Amino acid sequence: MIEFHLDTRSGIAPYLQLIQQVRQALRLGLLREGDKLPTVKQVSGSLAINPNTVLKAYRELEYEGIAAAKPGVGTFVTKTLSNESVAAYTDLSDELMTWFRRARDAGLDDESINAIFQRTIRSAIREEAL
């Protein structure tokens, strides 16, 4: 089962963070079709947020066709976003972890690491567009 977390410094609304985390878990194969999402009560309790925030996220996931609520039973994943490249995720994740450790060893903090990562993504996207 997915464990949600919130980044209060991200500037992203909590309900959007929950949606993003479900999508990421689906893409990485951590959630699959038929898996049950945590209850609204569990999520709101563990994150200390309003239950309506969780409901809003779950409703959006339903609207997107990613999840479906079954009254009295729970909310379940209805489709997957992963593809055949899920197997490559492990190798790529390991490589990224090695890079992250090197960045830490070089004395970089979270903001510096994130800045490098974001800049690299933007550069790669620009290169692909050419």
Backbone as a printed PyTorch tensor [residue, N CA C, xyz], in Angstrom:
tensor([[[  0.8400,  -1.1800,   0.0000],
         [  0.0000,   0.0000,   0.0000],
         [  0.8900,   1.2520,   0.0000]],

        [[  0.4460,   2.2570,  -0.7020],
         [  1.1910,   3.4970,  -0.8110],
         [  1.1840,   4.2540,   0.5170]],

        [[  2.3030,   4.8780,   0.8380],
         [  2.4050,   5.7510,   2.0080],
         [  2.6230,   7.1580,   1.5090]],

        [[  1.6570,   8.0240,   1.7650],
         [  1.7530,   9.3980,   1.2960],
         [  2.6230,  10.2410,   2.2170]],

        [[  3.2050,  11.2910,   1.6530],
         [  3.9560,  12.2790,   2.4210],
         [  3.7080,  13.6410,   1.7770]],

        [[  3.8690,  14.6920,   2.5370],
         [  3.6750,  16.0380,   2.0170],
         [  4.9360,  16.8640,   2.1950]],

        [[  5.2090,  17.6850,   1.2100],
         [  6.3060,  18.6350,   1.2780],
         [  5.6810,  20.0150,   1.4210]],

        [[  5.6870,  20.5250,   2.6380],
         [  5.0310,  21.8090,   2.9100],
         [  5.7600,  22.9800,   2.2770]],

        [[  7.0050,  22.7710,   1.8610],
         [  7.7800,  23.8500,   1.2560],
         [  7.6940,  23.8570,  -0.2650]],

        [[  6.9840,  22.9160,  -0.8540],
         [  6.9730,  22.7780,  -2.3120],
         [  6.1290,  23.8310,  -3.0220]],

        [[  5.1650,  24.3950,  -2.3340],
         [  4.2560,  25.3320,  -2.9840],
         [  3.1630,  24.6310,  -3.7760]],

        [[  3.1520,  23.3200,  -3.7360],
         [  2.1340,  22.5310,  -4.4380],
         [  1.0470,  22.1500,  -3.4420]],

        [[ -0.1980,  22.3470,  -3.8320],
         [ -1.3320,  22.0480,  -2.9600],
         [ -1.2740,  20.5860,  -2.5040]],

        [[ -1.6280,  20.3260,  -1.2500],
         [ -1.5690,  18.9510,  -0.7370],
         [ -2.3410,  17.9360,  -1.5730]],

        [[ -3.5180,  18.3020,  -2.0610],
         [ -4.2850,  17.3230,  -2.8340],
         [ -3.5590,  16.9770,  -4.1440]],

        [[ -2.8690,  17.9610,  -4.7290],
         [ -2.1050,  17.6950,  -5.9490],
         [ -0.8960,  16.8190,  -5.6650]],

        [[ -0.2830,  16.9950,  -4.4940],
         [  0.8410,  16.1360,  -4.1210],
         [  0.3920,  14.6840,  -3.9980]],

        [[ -0.7970,  14.4650,  -3.4380],
         [ -1.3280,  13.1000,  -3.3040],
         [ -1.5560,  12.4880,  -4.6870]],

        [[ -2.1370,  13.2710,  -5.5850],
         [ -2.3860,  12.7900,  -6.9480],
         [ -1.0680,  12.4410,  -7.6310]],

        [[ -0.0820,  13.3220,  -7.5180],
         [  1.2300,  13.0740,  -8.1230],
         [  1.8550,  11.8000,  -7.5850]],

        [[  1.7240,  11.5750,  -6.2950],
         [  2.3290,  10.3920,  -5.6900],
         [  1.6630,   9.1110,  -6.1770]],

        [[  0.3440,   9.1500,  -6.3750],
         [ -0.3420,   7.9720,  -6.9160],
         [  0.1280,   7.7250,  -8.3430]],

        [[  0.1900,   8.7730,  -9.1560],
         [  0.6570,   8.6190, -10.5410],
         [  2.0810,   8.0620, -10.5870]],

        [[  2.9600,   8.6000,  -9.7340],
         [  4.3400,   8.1160,  -9.7080],
         [  4.4020,   6.6490,  -9.3130]],

        [[  3.6400,   6.2800,  -8.2990],
         [  3.6280,   4.8840,  -7.8540],
         [  3.1240,   3.9690,  -8.9600]],

        [[  2.1570,   4.4340,  -9.7320],
         [  1.6540,   3.6400, -10.8570],
         [  2.7100,   3.5080, -11.9490]],

        [[  3.3820,   4.5950, -12.2580],
         [  4.4130,   4.5580, -13.3040],
         [  5.5760,   3.6480, -12.9250]],

        [[  5.8930,   3.6180, -11.6480],
         [  7.0060,   2.7980, -11.1730],
         [  6.5960,   1.3570, -10.8910]],

        [[  5.3250,   1.0510, -11.0640],
         [  4.8530,  -0.2980, -10.8070],
         [  4.6860,  -0.6180,  -9.3320]],

        [[  4.7130,   0.4150,  -8.4850],
         [  4.5290,   0.2020,  -7.0520],
         [  3.0550,   0.0150,  -6.6990]],

        [[  2.1910,   0.5760,  -7.5320],
         [  0.7520,   0.3550,  -7.4280],
         [  0.3010,  -0.2860,  -8.7360]],

        [[ -0.6440,  -1.1860,  -8.6190],
         [ -1.1580,  -1.8660,  -9.8030],
         [ -2.6780,  -1.8510,  -9.7830]],

        [[ -3.2360,  -2.1390, -10.9250],
         [ -4.6860,  -2.2120, -11.0320],
         [ -5.2300,  -3.1780,  -9.9880]],

        [[ -6.2540,  -2.7390,  -9.2600],
         [ -6.8730,  -3.5630,  -8.2230],
         [ -6.3660,  -3.2690,  -6.8270]],

        [[ -5.2280,  -2.5870,  -6.7070],
         [ -4.6990,  -2.2430,  -5.3860],
         [ -5.6130,  -1.2410,  -4.6930]],

        [[ -5.7000,  -1.3880,  -3.3940],
         [ -6.5330,  -0.4900,  -2.5870],
         [ -5.6910,   0.6820,  -2.0940]],

        [[ -6.2380,   1.8740,  -2.2290],
         [ -5.5880,   3.0570,  -1.6780],
         [ -5.9350,   3.1650,  -0.1990]],

        [[ -5.1070,   3.8280,   0.5890],
         [ -5.4290,   4.0100,   2.0050],
         [ -6.7520,   4.7630,   2.1480]],

        [[ -7.4390,   4.5260,   3.2300],
         [ -8.7060,   5.2220,   3.4500],
         [ -8.4630,   6.7110,   3.6790]],

        [[ -9.4970,   7.4770,   3.4490],
         [ -9.4210,   8.9220,   3.6850],
         [ -9.0210,   9.1820,   5.1340]],

        [[ -9.5900,   8.4190,   6.0440],
         [ -9.2860,   8.5840,   7.4640],
         [ -7.8130,   8.2820,   7.7550]],

        [[ -7.2780,   7.2290,   7.1600],
         [ -5.8690,   6.8800,   7.3630],
         [ -4.9530,   7.9940,   6.8560]],

        [[ -5.2290,   8.4910,   5.6490],
         [ -4.3730,   9.5120,   5.0530],
         [ -4.4710,  10.8190,   5.8160]],

        [[ -5.6880,  11.2480,   6.1120],
         [ -5.8510,  12.5240,   6.8230],
         [ -5.2470,  12.4400,   8.2240]],

        [[ -5.3350,  11.2920,   8.8540],
         [ -4.7480,  11.1140,  10.1810],
         [ -3.2280,  11.0890,  10.1580]],

        [[ -2.6610,  10.3680,   9.2110],
         [ -1.1920,  10.2550,   9.1650],
         [ -0.5170,  11.5420,   8.7080]],

        [[ -1.2040,  12.3320,   7.8680],
         [ -0.6160,  13.5680,   7.3670],
         [ -1.1170,  14.8110,   8.0960]],

        [[ -2.0720,  14.6180,   9.0000],
         [ -2.6780,  15.7280,   9.7440],
         [ -3.2380,  16.7850,   8.7930]],

        [[ -4.0250,  16.3080,   7.8240],
         [ -4.6960,  17.2200,   6.9000],
         [ -6.1960,  16.9720,   6.9380]],

        [[ -6.9370,  17.9120,   6.3920],
         [ -8.3860,  17.8180,   6.3590],
         [ -8.8150,  16.6440,   5.4700]],

        [[ -9.7630,  15.8320,   5.9260],
         [-10.2460,  14.7140,   5.1060],
         [-10.7560,  15.1680,   3.7330]],

        [[-11.2940,  16.3860,   3.6560],
         [-11.7830,  16.8940,   2.3670],
         [-10.6540,  17.0410,   1.3470]],

        [[ -9.4400,  17.2860,   1.8130],
         [ -8.2800,  17.3830,   0.9280],
         [ -8.0210,  16.0300,   0.2770]],

        [[ -8.0880,  14.9810,   1.0630],
         [ -7.8800,  13.6250,   0.5490],
         [ -9.0210,  13.2520,  -0.4000]],

        [[-10.2450,  13.5980,   0.0020],
         [-11.3980,  13.3180,  -0.8550],
         [-11.2590,  14.0120,  -2.2040]],

        [[-10.7810,  15.2480,  -2.1870],
         [-10.5840,  15.9980,  -3.4300],
         [ -9.5820,  15.2780,  -4.3340]],

        [[ -8.4940,  14.8030,  -3.7600],
         [ -7.4910,  14.0680,  -4.5350],
         [ -8.0890,  12.7770,  -5.0930]],

        [[ -8.7900,  12.0290,  -4.2720],
         [ -9.3710,  10.7710,  -4.7080],
         [-10.4230,  11.0060,  -5.7940]],

        [[-11.2300,  12.0820,  -5.6630],
         [-12.2230,  12.4020,  -6.6870],
         [-11.5500,  12.7200,  -8.0190]],

        [[-10.4440,  13.4500,  -7.9670],
         [ -9.7080,  13.7750,  -9.1940],
         [ -9.1510,  12.5050,  -9.8360]],

        [[ -8.6390,  11.5940,  -9.0210],
         [ -8.1470,  10.3210,  -9.5470],
         [ -9.2850,   9.5200, -10.1910]],

        [[-10.4710,   9.6050,  -9.5980],
         [-11.6360,   8.9430, -10.1880],
         [-11.9930,   9.5830, -11.5170]],

        [[-11.9900,  10.9200, -11.5470],
         [-12.3130,  11.6510, -12.7710],
         [-11.3500,  11.2720, -13.8940]],

        [[-10.0870,  11.0670, -13.5580],
         [ -9.0640,  10.6890, -14.5440],
         [ -9.1490,   9.2130, -14.9250]],

        [[ -9.9860,   8.4580, -14.2280],
         [-10.1260,   7.0440, -14.5180],
         [ -9.0340,   6.1780, -13.9220]],

        [[ -8.2830,   6.7540, -12.9850],
         [ -7.1780,   6.0300, -12.3560],
         [ -7.6520,   5.2220, -11.1540]],

        [[ -8.7120,   5.6820, -10.5050],
         [ -9.2130,   5.0110,  -9.3050],
         [-10.7330,   5.0200,  -9.3170]],

        [[-11.3050,   4.1630,  -8.5050],
         [-12.7570,   4.1030,  -8.3610],
         [-13.0910,   3.7770,  -6.9170]],

        [[-14.0690,   4.4980,  -6.3950],
         [-14.5200,   4.2550,  -5.0270],
         [-15.6050,   3.1940,  -5.0380]],

        [[-15.5090,   2.2860,  -4.0840],
         [-16.5450,   1.2840,  -3.8760],
         [-17.1050,   1.5460,  -2.4850]],

        [[-18.3070,   2.1170,  -2.4080],
         [-18.8760,   2.4940,  -1.1030],
         [-18.8260,   1.3640,  -0.0800]],

        [[-18.2920,   1.7110,   1.0780],
         [-18.1830,   0.7510,   2.1660],
         [-17.0010,  -0.1840,   2.0590]],

        [[-16.2820,  -0.1390,   0.9380],
         [-15.1570,  -1.0470,   0.7280],
         [-13.8410,  -0.2850,   0.6460]],

        [[-13.8220,   0.8110,  -0.1320],
         [-12.6070,   1.6080,  -0.2770],
         [-12.4340,   2.1380,  -1.6840]],

        [[-11.2790,   2.7290,  -1.9170],
         [-10.9410,   3.2710,  -3.2340],
         [ -9.8480,   2.4040,  -3.8260]],

        [[-10.0560,   1.9990,  -5.0720],
         [ -9.1610,   1.0490,  -5.7190],
         [ -8.6010,   1.6040,  -7.0240]],

        [[ -7.3800,   1.2160,  -7.3380],
         [ -6.7470,   1.5870,  -8.5930],
         [ -7.4440,   0.8380,  -9.7190]],

        [[ -7.7830,   1.5670, -10.7810],
         [ -8.5110,   0.9440, -11.8890],
         [ -7.6900,   0.7910, -13.1570]],

        [[ -6.5190,   1.4350, -13.2090],
         [ -5.6510,   1.2380, -14.3660],
         [ -4.2140,   1.5100, -13.9730]],

        [[ -3.3180,   1.0690, -14.8120],
         [ -1.9010,   1.2700, -14.5450],
         [ -1.3380,   2.3170, -15.5060]],

        [[ -0.2910,   2.9820, -15.1080],
         [  0.3790,   3.9470, -15.9710],
         [  1.7570,   3.4600, -16.3720]],

        [[  2.1400,   2.2950, -15.8440],
         [  3.4770,   1.7830, -16.1430],
         [  3.4830,   1.1490, -17.5300]],

        [[  4.6690,   0.9310, -18.0210],
         [  4.8190,   0.2820, -19.3140],
         [  5.9680,  -0.7120, -19.2320]],

        [[  6.4210,  -1.1550, -20.3750],
         [  7.4690,  -2.1720, -20.4050],
         [  8.7880,  -1.6870, -19.8030]],

        [[  8.9710,  -0.3730, -19.6910],
         [ 10.2500,   0.1530, -19.2060],
         [ 10.3740,   0.1040, -17.6870]],

        [[  9.3860,  -0.4420, -16.9960],
         [  9.4540,  -0.5240, -15.5380],
         [ 10.7060,  -1.2680, -15.0940]],

        [[ 11.1160,  -2.2730, -15.8320],
         [ 12.3120,  -3.0370, -15.4740],
         [ 13.5490,  -2.1500, -15.4620]],

        [[ 13.5840,  -1.1590, -16.3330],
         [ 14.7400,  -0.2520, -16.3980],
         [ 14.7740,   0.6980, -15.2080]],

        [[ 13.6530,   0.9050, -14.5560],
         [ 13.5930,   1.8490, -13.4420],
         [ 14.5550,   1.4870, -12.3270]],

        [[ 14.6980,   0.2160, -12.0510],
         [ 15.5760,  -0.2120, -10.9630],
         [ 17.0180,   0.1830, -11.2480]],

        [[ 17.4870,  -0.1200, -12.4560],
         [ 18.8630,   0.2390, -12.8190],
         [ 19.0510,   1.7520, -12.8000]],

        [[ 18.1050,   2.4710, -13.3750],
         [ 18.2100,   3.9310, -13.4130],
         [ 18.1530,   4.5230, -12.0080]],

        [[ 17.3150,   3.9600, -11.1610],
         [ 17.2170,   4.4260,  -9.7820],
         [ 18.5320,   4.2010,  -9.0410]],

        [[ 19.1490,   3.0520,  -9.2800],
         [ 20.4390,   2.7650,  -8.6510],
         [ 21.5020,   3.7640,  -9.1050]],

        [[ 21.5140,   4.0700, -10.4090],
         [ 22.4710,   5.0470, -10.9290],
         [ 22.2290,   6.4370, -10.3360]],

        [[ 20.9660,   6.7970, -10.2210],
         [ 20.6290,   8.1030,  -9.6480],
         [ 21.0140,   8.1610,  -8.1730]],

        [[ 20.8500,   7.0570,  -7.4570],
         [ 21.2400,   7.0080,  -6.0460],
         [ 22.7510,   7.1840,  -5.9110]],

        [[ 23.5040,   6.5800,  -6.7990],
         [ 24.9600,   6.7480,  -6.7900],
         [ 25.3120,   8.2130,  -7.0240]],

        [[ 24.6530,   8.8340,  -7.9950],
         [ 24.8870,  10.2630,  -8.2680],
         [ 24.5270,  11.1060,  -7.0510]],

        [[ 23.4030,  10.7950,  -6.4190],
         [ 22.9530,  11.5370,  -5.2400],
         [ 23.9910,  11.4530,  -4.1190]],

        [[ 24.5140,  10.2600,  -3.8880],
         [ 25.5400,  10.0910,  -2.8420],
         [ 26.7940,  10.8940,  -3.1720]],

        [[ 27.1830,  10.9220,  -4.4520],
         [ 28.3360,  11.7250,  -4.8670],
         [ 28.0740,  13.2080,  -4.6210]],

        [[ 26.8600,  13.6610,  -4.8940],
         [ 26.4970,  15.0630,  -4.6630],
         [ 26.5560,  15.3790,  -3.1720]],

        [[ 26.0740,  14.4850,  -2.3500],
         [ 26.1350,  14.6760,  -0.8930],
         [ 27.5890,  14.7120,  -0.4180]],

        [[ 28.3960,  13.7810,  -0.9330],
         [ 29.8150,  13.7390,  -0.5670],
         [ 30.5340,  15.0210,  -0.9750]],

        [[ 30.0410,  15.6670,  -2.0270],
         [ 30.6290,  16.9260,  -2.4860],
         [ 30.1410,  18.1120,  -1.6510]],

        [[ 29.2460,  17.8350,  -0.6910],
         [ 28.7740,  18.8800,   0.2090],
         [ 27.5160,  19.6090,  -0.2390]],

        [[ 26.8350,  19.1040,  -1.2520],
         [ 25.6230,  19.7700,  -1.7340],
         [ 24.4380,  19.4900,  -0.8210]],

        [[ 23.6200,  20.5190,  -0.6020],
         [ 22.4030,  20.3620,   0.1910],
         [ 21.2250,  20.0240,  -0.7410]],

        [[ 20.0440,  19.8080,  -0.1500],
         [ 18.8730,  19.4090,  -0.9330],
         [ 18.5390,  20.4100,  -2.0380]],

        [[ 18.5700,  21.7030,  -1.7070],
         [ 18.2120,  22.7190,  -2.7000],
         [ 19.1960,  22.7260,  -3.8650]],

        [[ 20.4660,  22.5710,  -3.5860],
         [ 21.4770,  22.5520,  -4.6480],
         [ 21.3070,  21.3180,  -5.5370]],

        [[ 21.0630,  20.1910,  -4.9120],
         [ 20.8540,  18.9530,  -5.6680],
         [ 19.6190,  19.0880,  -6.5510]],

        [[ 18.5510,  19.6170,  -5.9780],
         [ 17.3230,  19.7920,  -6.7440],
         [ 17.5360,  20.7720,  -7.8940]],

        [[ 18.2810,  21.8450,  -7.6630],
         [ 18.5490,  22.8300,  -8.7160],
         [ 19.2930,  22.1730,  -9.8820]],

        [[ 20.3000,  21.3690,  -9.5840],
         [ 21.0590,  20.6800, -10.6330],
         [ 20.1360,  19.7200, -11.3910]],

        [[ 19.3450,  18.9850, -10.6600],
         [ 18.4430,  18.0120, -11.2640],
         [ 17.4400,  18.7080, -12.1860]],

        [[ 16.8160,  19.7700, -11.7060],
         [ 15.8260,  20.5020, -12.5070],
         [ 16.4630,  21.1280, -13.7490]],

        [[ 17.6510,  21.7060, -13.5920],
         [ 18.3420,  22.3050, -14.7330],
         [ 18.6550,  21.2360, -15.7840]],

        [[ 19.0830,  20.0740, -15.3320],
         [ 19.4060,  18.9850, -16.2430],
         [ 18.1620,  18.5090, -16.9910]],

        [[ 17.0560,  18.4110, -16.3000],
         [ 15.8030,  18.0090, -16.9460],
         [ 15.4160,  19.0190, -18.0180]],

        [[ 15.4720,  20.3120, -17.6700],
         [ 15.1190,  21.3480, -18.6500],
         [ 16.0440,  21.2920, -19.8630]],

        [[ 17.3340,  21.0890, -19.6440],
         [ 18.2860,  20.9980, -20.7480],
         [ 17.9850,  19.7980, -21.6350]],

        [[ 17.6800,  18.6830, -21.0150],
         [ 17.3840,  17.4730, -21.7710],
         [ 16.1160,  17.6460, -22.6040]],

        [[ 15.1160,  18.2920, -22.0330],
         [ 13.8720,  18.5270, -22.7680],
         [ 14.1220,  19.4440, -23.9690]],

        [[ 14.9490,  20.4790, -23.7600],
         [ 15.2830,  21.3740, -24.8710],
         [ 16.0160,  20.6220, -25.9740]],

        [[ 16.9580,  19.7580, -25.5960],
         [ 17.6980,  18.9750, -26.5920],
         [ 16.7810,  18.0600, -27.3790]],

        [[ 15.8290,  17.4370, -26.6940],
         [ 14.8910,  16.5490, -27.3720],
         [ 14.0350,  17.2960, -28.3760]],

        [[ 13.7400,  18.5620, -28.0800],
         [ 12.8800,  19.3660, -28.9440],
         [ 13.5950,  19.7810, -30.2310]],

        [[ 14.9020,  19.7170, -30.2340],
         [ 15.6590,  20.1470, -31.4200],
         [ 15.6190,  19.1450, -32.5320]]])
